[in-house]
């Protein structure tokens, strides 16, 4: 049964690092639902692993990480439906200057 928990922990670590690598290499948008779902999956796996290992600081960290991912998913879904506030402006594409009004 020990190997199962190690697979869970390594799976969470690989998922977390993969999400970061995809964003860092511009293959995935940091505001996308996919990115936040990857982070949530990683947080759940790493939280379970940390509980098994009785590593309470990591449990808290990963629970917080998961909560942030849930907020990100909600924002990504509402943004896709056009429900976000007009006051929130998306970041411009890299190398593109934002248009200033006035």
Backbone as a chain_set.jsonl record, in Angstrom:
{"seq": "XXXXXXXXXXXXXXXXXXXXXXXXXXXXXXXXXXXXXXXXXXXXXXXXXXXXXXXXXXXXXXXXXXXXXXXXXXXXXXXXXXXXXXXXXXXXXXXXXXXXXX", "coords": {"N": [[0.828, -1.207, 0.0], [2.092, 1.152, 0.5], [3.403, 1.992, -1.834], [1.339, 3.006, -3.36], [0.723, 5.495, -2.172], [3.072, 6.84, -2.664], [2.994, 7.019, -5.447], [0.738, 8.638, -5.691], [1.727, 11.013, -4.49], [3.941, 11.626, -6.193], [2.551, 11.866, -8.583], [0.994, 14.157, -8.107], [3.064, 16.036, -7.812], [4.257, 15.976, -10.375], [2.106, 16.855, -11.936], [1.728, 19.462, -10.917], [4.223, 20.724, -11.504], [4.193, 20.41, -14.265], [2.014, 22.016, -15.038], [3.0, 24.545, -14.34], [5.27, 24.658, -16.018], [4.073, 24.615, -18.56], [2.728, 27.072, -18.573], [4.891, 28.821, -18.216], [6.252, 28.462, -20.592], [4.557, 29.531, -22.406], [2.613, 27.876, -23.493], [0.268, 27.441, -22.363], [-2.371, 29.33, -21.028], [-2.249, 31.312, -18.162], [-4.615, 32.078, -17.032], [-6.448, 30.267, -17.785], [-9.009, 27.729, -17.662], [-8.068, 25.138, -17.779], [-5.43, 25.301, -16.75], [-5.938, 25.986, -14.067], [-7.457, 23.772, -13.299], [-5.511, 21.795, -13.49], [-3.815, 22.647, -11.44], [-5.563, 22.388, -9.264], [-6.009, 19.609, -9.268], [-3.381, 18.754, -8.726], [-3.06, 19.901, -6.187], [-4.97, 18.492, -4.682], [-4.006, 15.832, -4.861], [-1.449, 16.167, -3.69], [-2.193, 17.084, -1.171], [-3.514, 14.852, -0.088], [-1.341, 13.071, -0.064], [0.339, 14.438, 1.714], [-1.166, 14.317, 4.063], [-1.116, 11.567, 4.564], [1.602, 11.325, 5.061], [1.758, 12.781, 7.334], [2.393, 15.508, 7.333], [1.799, 18.411, 8.265], [2.165, 21.158, 7.692], [2.525, 21.119, 4.941], [0.063, 20.096, 4.224], [-1.607, 22.266, 4.854], [-0.52, 24.213, 3.107], [-1.033, 23.037, 0.555], [-3.81, 22.794, 0.656], [-4.536, 25.477, 0.683], [-3.467, 26.169, -1.805], [-5.157, 24.672, -3.447], [-7.59, 25.957, -2.887], [-7.138, 28.471, -4.027], [-6.922, 27.655, -6.669], [-9.547, 26.799, -7.132], [-10.911, 29.242, -6.986], [-9.708, 30.427, -9.215], [-10.73, 28.74, -11.236], [-13.454, 29.327, -11.092], [-13.387, 32.054, -11.816], [-12.343, 31.783, -14.416], [-14.383, 30.345, -15.7], [-16.604, 32.09, -15.417], [-15.595, 34.262, -16.788], [-15.366, 33.224, -19.348], [-18.018, 33.046, -19.959], [-18.674, 35.64, -20.196], [-19.285, 37.053, -17.888], [-17.735, 38.511, -16.149], [-16.596, 41.444, -14.428], [-16.518, 44.603, -16.082], [-14.505, 46.219, -15.31], [-12.257, 44.724, -14.931], [-9.451, 44.175, -16.682], [-7.972, 42.172, -19.189], [-4.578, 40.916, -19.318], [-2.339, 42.219, -21.777], [-1.21, 40.629, -24.836], [2.073, 39.163, -24.925], [4.59, 41.458, -25.802], [2.871, 43.213, -27.058], [1.639, 46.405, -27.045], [-0.635, 47.918, -24.778], [-3.753, 49.514, -25.628], [-4.346, 52.834, -25.034], [-6.907, 54.876, -23.874], [-8.094, 58.174, -24.495]], "CA": [[0.0, 0.0, 0.0], [2.991, 2.292, 0.545], [3.698, 2.45, -3.192], [0.185, 3.791, -3.828], [0.853, 6.861, -1.681], [4.197, 7.447, -3.376], [2.482, 7.344, -6.787], [-0.139, 9.807, -5.503], [2.584, 12.172, -4.259], [4.677, 11.944, -7.418], [1.569, 12.329, -9.579], [0.694, 15.553, -7.78], [4.244, 16.858, -8.103], [4.4, 16.072, -11.835], [1.011, 17.696, -12.423], [2.018, 20.834, -10.514], [5.358, 21.238, -12.28], [3.762, 20.468, -15.668], [1.177, 23.212, -15.203], [3.893, 25.71, -14.312], [6.104, 24.638, -17.22], [3.238, 24.993, -19.708], [2.505, 28.52, -18.504], [6.173, 29.501, -18.395], [6.654, 28.365, -21.998], [3.456, 30.128, -23.175], [1.795, 26.852, -24.137], [-0.993, 27.441, -21.633], [-2.673, 30.627, -20.441], [-2.357, 31.236, -16.704], [-5.999, 32.353, -16.634], [-7.319, 29.255, -18.386], [-9.623, 26.735, -16.788], [-7.173, 23.969, -17.781], [-4.331, 25.56, -15.822], [-6.449, 25.926, -12.697], [-7.833, 22.386, -13.028], [-4.257, 21.075, -13.234], [-3.375, 23.037, -10.1], [-6.473, 21.782, -8.291], [-5.684, 18.184, -9.214], [-2.107, 18.629, -8.019], [-3.28, 20.234, -4.772], [-5.698, 17.385, -4.05], [-3.079, 14.702, -4.722], [-0.406, 16.492, -2.717], [-2.818, 17.16, 0.156], [-3.693, 13.47, 0.362], [-0.005, 12.549, 0.233], [0.836, 15.106, 2.917], [-1.908, 13.769, 5.201], [-0.556, 10.242, 4.815], [2.944, 11.518, 5.613], [1.582, 13.587, 8.538], [3.15, 16.745, 7.122], [0.683, 19.357, 8.39], [2.452, 22.418, 6.996], [2.257, 20.877, 3.525], [-1.394, 19.969, 4.095], [-2.141, 23.636, 4.82], [-0.076, 24.846, 1.86], [-1.743, 22.468, -0.595], [-5.223, 23.156, 0.781], [-4.61, 26.866, 0.222], [-3.214, 26.116, -3.254], [-6.397, 24.188, -4.038], [-8.615, 27.007, -2.774], [-6.82, 29.468, -5.052], [-7.269, 27.043, -7.952], [-11.012, 26.836, -7.257], [-11.244, 30.632, -7.334], [-9.291, 30.597, -10.606], [-11.684, 28.036, -12.097], [-14.69, 30.125, -11.099], [-13.132, 33.24, -12.633], [-12.183, 31.373, -15.813], [-15.696, 29.97, -16.224], [-17.441, 33.281, -15.552], [-14.993, 35.084, -17.843], [-15.724, 32.6, -20.625], [-19.435, 33.32, -20.184], [-18.851, 37.081, -20.295], [-19.921, 37.527, -16.669], [-16.821, 39.242, -15.286], [-16.743, 42.886, -14.398], [-15.844, 45.343, -17.147], [-13.352, 46.899, -14.727], [-11.112, 43.817, -14.968], [-8.918, 44.098, -18.033], [-6.989, 41.104, -19.327], [-3.229, 41.317, -19.677], [-2.123, 42.158, -23.22], [-0.298, 39.593, -25.312], [3.472, 39.579, -24.791], [5.121, 42.274, -26.892], [1.836, 44.081, -27.624], [1.348, 47.544, -26.162], [-2.07, 48.122, -24.584], [-4.309, 50.734, -26.192], [-4.76, 53.799, -24.007], [-7.948, 55.787, -24.334], [-8.041, 59.513, -23.929]], "C": [[0.861, 1.254, 0.0], [3.259, 2.862, -0.843], [2.556, 3.297, -3.753], [0.338, 5.251, -3.411], [2.008, 7.58, -2.361], [3.784, 7.848, -4.79], [1.574, 8.57, -6.718], [0.709, 11.071, -5.339], [3.339, 12.589, -5.513], [3.738, 12.428, -8.521], [1.205, 13.788, -9.354], [1.848, 16.475, -8.122], [4.423, 17.058, -9.609], [3.319, 16.981, -12.42], [1.267, 19.164, -12.112], [3.127, 21.45, -11.364], [4.992, 21.345, -13.758], [2.926, 21.713, -15.939], [2.045, 24.459, -15.257], [4.738, 25.783, -15.579], [5.31, 25.06, -18.457], [2.952, 26.488, -19.727], [3.799, 29.278, -18.795], [6.643, 29.49, -19.841], [5.56, 28.864, -22.945], [2.653, 29.1, -23.972], [0.425, 26.752, -23.497], [-1.166, 28.804, -20.979], [-2.883, 30.453, -18.937], [-3.766, 31.527, -16.209], [-6.972, 31.309, -17.163], [-7.864, 28.287, -17.336], [-8.714, 25.501, -16.684], [-6.043, 24.128, -16.771], [-4.799, 25.408, -14.373], [-6.917, 24.519, -12.327], [-6.591, 21.536, -12.758], [-3.752, 21.383, -11.831], [-4.262, 22.422, -9.021], [-6.189, 20.288, -8.152], [-4.394, 17.934, -8.448], [-2.286, 18.885, -6.527], [-3.99, 19.104, -4.041], [-4.746, 16.205, -3.824], [-2.022, 14.968, -3.661], [-0.955, 16.642, -1.303], [-3.005, 15.764, 0.729], [-2.348, 12.875, 0.765], [0.538, 13.142, 1.538], [0.113, 14.619, 4.18], [-1.34, 12.401, 5.573], [0.812, 10.349, 5.482], [2.939, 12.325, 6.911], [2.466, 14.841, 8.484], [2.143, 17.892, 7.084], [0.943, 20.699, 7.719], [2.17, 22.269, 5.5], [0.764, 20.673, 3.266], [-2.01, 21.357, 3.975], [-1.778, 24.333, 3.517], [-0.879, 24.338, 0.667], [-3.24, 22.72, -0.538], [-5.438, 24.597, 0.309], [-4.436, 26.922, -1.293], [-4.484, 25.668, -3.989], [-7.508, 25.219, -3.988], [-8.387, 28.096, -3.819], [-7.186, 28.927, -6.435], [-8.782, 27.055, -8.184], [-11.48, 28.24, -7.617], [-10.881, 30.898, -8.789], [-10.239, 29.93, -11.584], [-12.973, 28.833, -12.208], [-14.507, 31.363, -11.977], [-12.996, 32.886, -14.107], [-13.527, 31.035, -16.446], [-16.57, 31.204, -16.413], [-16.9, 34.212, -16.627], [-15.374, 34.543, -19.217], [-17.186, 32.863, -20.971], [-19.717, 34.813, -20.303], [-19.463, 37.692, -19.051], [-19.001, 38.326, -15.763], [-17.059, 40.735, -15.408], [-15.978, 43.54, -15.533], [-14.602, 46.046, -16.621], [-12.097, 46.027, -14.757], [-10.654, 43.688, -16.409], [-7.904, 42.976, -18.118], [-5.62, 41.673, -19.667], [-3.082, 41.261, -21.194], [-1.196, 41.003, -23.572], [1.13, 40.08, -25.146], [3.947, 40.343, -26.022], [4.115, 43.208, -27.531], [1.525, 45.175, -26.612], [-0.161, 47.692, -25.993], [-2.514, 49.456, -25.171], [-4.794, 51.61, -25.063], [-5.814, 54.719, -24.594], [-7.73, 57.154, -23.726], [-7.042, 60.342, -24.466]], "O": [[0.414, 2.31, -0.45], [3.335, 4.079, -1.011], [2.795, 4.212, -4.541], [0.105, 6.151, -4.219], [1.937, 8.784, -2.609], [4.184, 8.906, -5.275], [1.635, 9.44, -7.587], [0.437, 12.087, -5.98], [3.373, 13.771, -5.856], [4.1, 13.305, -9.305], [1.119, 14.566, -10.304], [1.644, 17.565, -8.657], [4.704, 18.166, -10.065], [3.6, 17.788, -13.307], [1.041, 20.022, -12.965], [2.985, 22.56, -11.878], [5.434, 22.273, -14.435], [3.113, 22.383, -16.954], [1.853, 25.325, -16.111], [4.902, 26.86, -16.152], [5.826, 25.786, -19.307], [2.937, 27.101, -20.794], [3.796, 30.261, -19.536], [7.352, 30.4, -20.273], [5.635, 28.639, -24.153], [2.08, 29.428, -25.011], [-0.468, 26.075, -24.007], [-0.213, 29.365, -20.44], [-3.605, 29.558, -18.5], [-4.073, 31.241, -15.052], [-8.184, 31.452, -17.006], [-7.264, 28.065, -16.284], [-8.608, 24.895, -15.618], [-5.736, 23.198, -16.024], [-4.128, 24.773, -13.559], [-6.79, 24.11, -11.172], [-6.614, 20.657, -11.896], [-3.311, 20.485, -11.115], [-3.767, 21.984, -7.982], [-6.135, 19.765, -7.039], [-4.315, 17.021, -7.625], [-1.728, 18.166, -5.698], [-3.646, 18.791, -2.9], [-4.689, 15.648, -2.727], [-1.731, 14.104, -2.834], [-0.251, 16.357, -0.335], [-2.693, 15.518, 1.894], [-2.234, 12.247, 1.817], [1.122, 12.433, 2.358], [0.723, 14.523, 5.245], [-1.112, 12.112, 6.748], [1.141, 9.556, 6.364], [3.989, 12.531, 7.52], [3.172, 15.18, 9.434], [1.689, 18.296, 6.014], [0.004, 21.319, 7.219], [1.641, 23.184, 4.869], [0.262, 21.04, 2.204], [-2.838, 21.599, 3.096], [-2.626, 24.972, 2.893], [-1.355, 25.134, -0.143], [-3.88, 22.849, -1.581], [-6.413, 24.89, -0.383], [-5.167, 27.634, -1.982], [-4.836, 26.225, -5.028], [-8.284, 25.347, -4.936], [-9.339, 28.585, -4.426], [-7.703, 29.664, -7.274], [-9.241, 27.294, -9.301], [-12.357, 28.402, -8.466], [-11.652, 31.521, -9.518], [-10.526, 30.483, -12.646], [-13.518, 28.992, -13.3], [-15.375, 31.682, -12.789], [-13.489, 33.621, -14.964], [-13.784, 31.395, -17.595], [-17.211, 31.353, -17.453], [-17.676, 34.884, -17.308], [-15.668, 35.308, -20.136], [-17.55, 32.9, -22.146], [-20.866, 35.214, -20.488], [-20.099, 38.743, -19.133], [-19.434, 38.781, -14.705], [-17.65, 41.213, -16.376], [-14.901, 43.075, -15.905], [-13.733, 46.431, -17.403], [-10.987, 46.543, -14.622], [-11.375, 43.159, -17.255], [-7.064, 42.829, -17.23], [-5.507, 42.763, -20.228], [-3.631, 40.365, -21.836], [-0.489, 40.47, -22.716], [1.383, 41.282, -25.217], [3.723, 39.911, -27.153], [4.464, 43.934, -28.462], [1.189, 44.894, -25.461], [-0.896, 47.6, -26.976], [-1.742, 50.414, -25.206], [-5.575, 51.167, -24.221], [-5.636, 55.273, -25.679], [-7.25, 57.285, -22.6], [-6.911, 61.495, -24.057]]}, "num_chains": 1, "name": "protein.A"}
